[in-house]
């Protein structure tokens, strides 16, 4: 039987621990990276490259069992947006040093840069249809005391989304 660590509440586990426990083995198997690297990428890449780069995968050389059995550092593939890739190419040495410092051992010997969009495209959800009947009257009575037009519009959008009848999946 395992006992909780001293100072922790019994049976309480942070959701990040559960998610990392599920995601880390998949990332390690498919891409050779961990959620720790992804989570710390902004600090590792620095403010010059944090917004335009993302680590994709680390590929380590295969050990066929016949030659040396010593460890060899891998190649990190980084996605980079547009013309910033040229600047990243010039800063490779510094970035490799930061990455290896993060891992605490020489994990990466080379960086491979792939040009592709990094920032997620912001998709705005569809505007919900206007309320009808009792729900519309209820929302109007809730907003009666609001004087600011901007606040009134915001509350109307929120109220419309909340009071909508749930769609059947």
C-alpha positions as CSV (number, residue, x, y, z in Angstrom):
1,X,0.0,0.0,0.0
2,X,1.4,3.4,-0.9
3,X,1.0,6.3,1.5
4,X,0.7,10.0,0.4
5,X,3.7,12.2,0.8
6,X,3.9,14.1,4.1
7,X,2.0,17.4,3.9
8,X,-0.3,16.3,1.1
9,X,-4.0,15.6,1.4
10,X,-5.0,12.0,1.0
11,X,-6.2,11.1,-2.5
12,X,-5.6,14.5,-3.9
13,X,-3.7,14.5,-7.2
14,X,-3.1,17.6,-9.4
15,X,-4.6,17.3,-12.9
16,X,-1.3,18.3,-14.5
17,X,0.4,15.2,-12.9
18,X,-2.3,12.9,-14.3
19,X,-2.1,14.6,-17.8
20,X,1.7,14.5,-17.8
21,X,1.7,10.9,-16.8
22,X,-0.6,10.1,-19.8
23,X,1.0,12.4,-22.3
24,X,4.7,12.0,-21.5
25,X,5.0,8.3,-22.6
26,X,3.3,9.1,-25.9
27,X,5.4,12.1,-26.6
28,X,8.6,10.2,-25.7
29,X,7.7,7.3,-28.0
30,X,6.5,9.4,-30.9
31,X,8.7,12.5,-30.7
32,X,11.4,11.9,-28.1
33,X,10.4,15.0,-26.1
34,X,8.6,15.6,-22.8
35,X,6.0,17.9,-21.6
36,X,8.7,19.5,-19.4
37,X,10.5,20.6,-22.6
38,X,7.3,21.9,-24.1
39,X,6.3,23.7,-21.0
40,X,9.7,25.4,-20.5
41,X,10.2,26.2,-24.2
42,X,9.5,29.9,-23.8
43,X,12.4,30.2,-21.2
44,X,14.7,28.0,-23.3
45,X,14.1,29.8,-26.6
46,X,14.2,33.2,-25.1
47,X,12.0,36.2,-25.9
48,X,13.5,36.4,-29.4
49,X,12.2,33.0,-30.5
50,X,9.6,31.9,-28.0
51,X,6.7,33.3,-30.1
52,X,7.8,31.9,-33.5
53,X,9.2,28.5,-32.7
54,X,8.1,25.1,-31.3
55,X,10.0,21.9,-30.7
56,X,8.7,19.1,-32.8
57,X,10.8,16.0,-32.1
58,X,14.2,14.7,-31.1
59,X,15.7,11.9,-33.1
60,X,18.6,10.0,-31.5
61,X,20.9,7.8,-33.6
62,X,20.0,4.1,-33.6
63,X,22.1,1.7,-31.6
64,X,22.3,-1.5,-33.7
65,X,24.0,-3.4,-31.0
66,X,27.2,-4.2,-33.0
67,X,29.2,-1.0,-32.5
68,X,29.7,1.3,-29.6
69,X,27.0,1.2,-27.0
70,X,27.8,4.7,-25.8
71,X,25.2,7.4,-25.8
72,X,25.1,9.9,-28.7
73,X,23.2,13.2,-28.7
74,X,20.3,13.6,-31.1
75,X,18.9,16.0,-33.6
76,X,16.1,18.4,-32.5
77,X,13.6,19.4,-35.1
78,X,12.1,22.9,-34.5
79,X,9.2,24.4,-36.3
80,X,9.8,28.1,-37.1
81,X,7.7,30.7,-38.8
82,X,8.8,32.4,-42.0
83,X,11.9,34.6,-42.2
84,X,12.7,34.1,-38.5
85,X,14.2,30.8,-39.4
86,X,17.2,32.6,-40.8
87,X,17.8,34.3,-37.5
88,X,17.3,31.0,-35.7
89,X,19.9,29.4,-37.9
90,X,22.4,32.0,-36.7
91,X,21.5,31.4,-33.0
92,X,21.7,27.6,-33.2
93,X,24.8,27.3,-31.0
94,X,23.3,29.3,-28.2
95,X,20.0,27.5,-28.4
96,X,21.7,24.0,-28.3
97,X,23.6,25.1,-25.2
98,X,20.4,26.2,-23.5
99,X,18.6,23.0,-24.4
100,X,21.5,20.8,-23.2
101,X,21.5,23.0,-20.0
102,X,17.8,22.3,-19.5
103,X,18.3,18.5,-19.8
104,X,21.5,18.5,-17.8
105,X,23.5,16.5,-20.3
106,X,24.3,16.8,-24.0
107,X,21.0,15.7,-25.4
108,X,21.1,17.6,-28.7
109,X,24.0,18.0,-31.1
110,X,22.2,19.6,-34.0
111,X,19.0,21.5,-34.8
112,X,16.9,20.9,-37.8
113,X,14.7,23.8,-38.7
114,X,11.3,23.3,-40.5
115,X,9.4,26.4,-41.7
116,X,5.8,26.1,-40.8
117,X,3.2,28.1,-38.9
118,X,3.6,27.8,-35.2
119,X,1.0,30.1,-33.6
120,X,-2.5,28.6,-33.5
121,X,-5.0,30.2,-35.7
122,X,-7.7,31.9,-33.7
123,X,-11.0,30.5,-34.7
124,X,-14.0,32.4,-33.3
125,X,-16.9,30.2,-32.4
126,X,-20.2,30.7,-34.2
127,X,-22.4,33.4,-32.8
128,X,-25.3,31.7,-31.0
129,X,-28.8,32.4,-32.4
130,X,-30.8,35.1,-30.5
131,X,-32.9,33.9,-27.5
132,X,-36.7,33.5,-28.0
133,X,-39.7,33.5,-25.6
134,X,-39.2,33.1,-21.9
135,X,-35.4,33.0,-22.0
136,X,-35.2,36.3,-23.9
137,X,-37.6,37.9,-21.3
138,X,-35.6,36.5,-18.4
139,X,-32.3,37.9,-19.9
140,X,-33.9,41.4,-20.4
141,X,-35.0,41.6,-16.8
142,X,-31.5,40.6,-15.6
143,X,-30.0,43.5,-17.6
144,X,-32.4,46.2,-16.6
145,X,-30.1,48.0,-14.1
146,X,-27.0,48.0,-16.4
147,X,-26.2,51.5,-17.7
148,X,-23.1,51.0,-19.7
149,X,-23.8,49.9,-23.3
150,X,-20.5,48.0,-23.7
151,X,-21.2,46.1,-20.5
152,X,-24.8,45.5,-21.5
153,X,-23.7,44.0,-24.9
154,X,-21.2,41.8,-23.1
155,X,-23.8,40.5,-20.6
156,X,-26.2,39.9,-23.5
157,X,-23.7,37.8,-25.3
158,X,-22.9,35.8,-22.2
159,X,-26.5,35.4,-21.2
160,X,-27.4,34.3,-24.7
161,X,-24.7,31.6,-24.7
162,X,-25.6,30.5,-21.2
163,X,-29.4,30.4,-21.6
164,X,-29.5,28.7,-25.0
165,X,-31.1,25.3,-25.0
166,X,-28.4,22.6,-25.2
167,X,-28.1,21.0,-28.6
168,X,-28.4,17.3,-28.8
169,X,-25.2,15.7,-30.0
